[in-house]
Amino acid sequence: VDPVQFETGIDAALLAGATRLRLVACGTSYHAALMGRHFLEHWARIPTEAVIASELRERPLLDEPGLTYIGVSQSGETLDTLEALRHVHKQGFPILAVTNVQGSSLTRLADETILTRVGPEVGVAATKTLLGQVTTLAILALELAQARKTLDEPTLERLAHELRRLPRVLEETLGREQELGVMARQLAQAEDLFFLGRGVHVATAYEAALKFKEITYNHAEGFGSAELKHGPFALLSPETPCVFFVPAGEGRQKVLGNMVEVAARNAKVYAIVQGETADLEGIVDGYVKVAGGDVVGPLAMSLAGQLLAYHAAVGLDRSVDMPRNLAKSVTVE
Ligand code: AGP
């Protein structure tokens, strides 16, 4: 069997000397960047941060040798992302683009581009493009891990195997649509709700909340569940359902602990869960199970979050594809 080879097709020289990475993006693309940061740090062992483009524009540019920027933008036309990268481009920092649109302004600005190749996305709310961005950043992280020898062959093989399973895992998650619809209709009745997770699923929670508010117009927030005790606990009541993203392995016990704390404050507790479910008994008011895994896990969780928002919005008779006050691509200040 040939050894597995991860290739994004970019010139390896661009990242060969990178000692730090900074992912720059807005909205859903920022959430994809947060997930990408997780992969790049865990697998390629490169110090990485994800920043909101509009905020980067306000920061002073410091002398940071070895820093490479990665612009993440579905459209490649988001003004805040472009302006932030123009700002760093003037200082000579190398830039890699991750975008869905060939020939977009971002591709013209960047030194190298990886196309996510998920086809045009018509709906204003980003859905399949999030999945494409996260998958692309995972492959980039694995390519770098392979080049830098930060993961051994069996681990690379296992992760490659997981990636090959991705279409099946997404199909399986779509197969949970009915159960997710039941949960979504319960969530849609609340004026405020919270999505919660730890580790990579802090980003999953942020994204689920963004999707929910974008297309239902109900108020939803995403938090790292360990942050609850630092303030958001004060918001909990029987009227504020909390949806937890519960992983199968590392971090599960801590998430379960956070769920118990929320249930003790009389808020309804729901779970999108990977792995076993017996330990949820007595804690949750409802759960839906999705596939686990280092690569496919965050993608399955994210798709479940999208389906919750979709079914809640349909139930509320919202315009799912064209939510009010929003544009597909934000090309203005
Ligand atoms: C996501 O559902 C939104 N429509 C929005 O947050 C979007 O992700 C953001 O404007 C960034 O767009 P981009 O990926 O095209 O740069």
Residues whose N, C-alpha, C, O or C-beta is under 5 A from the ligand:
A	BS01	AGP	C26 G27 T28 S29 V72 S73 Q74 S75 G76 T78 V124 A125 A126 A327 K328 V330
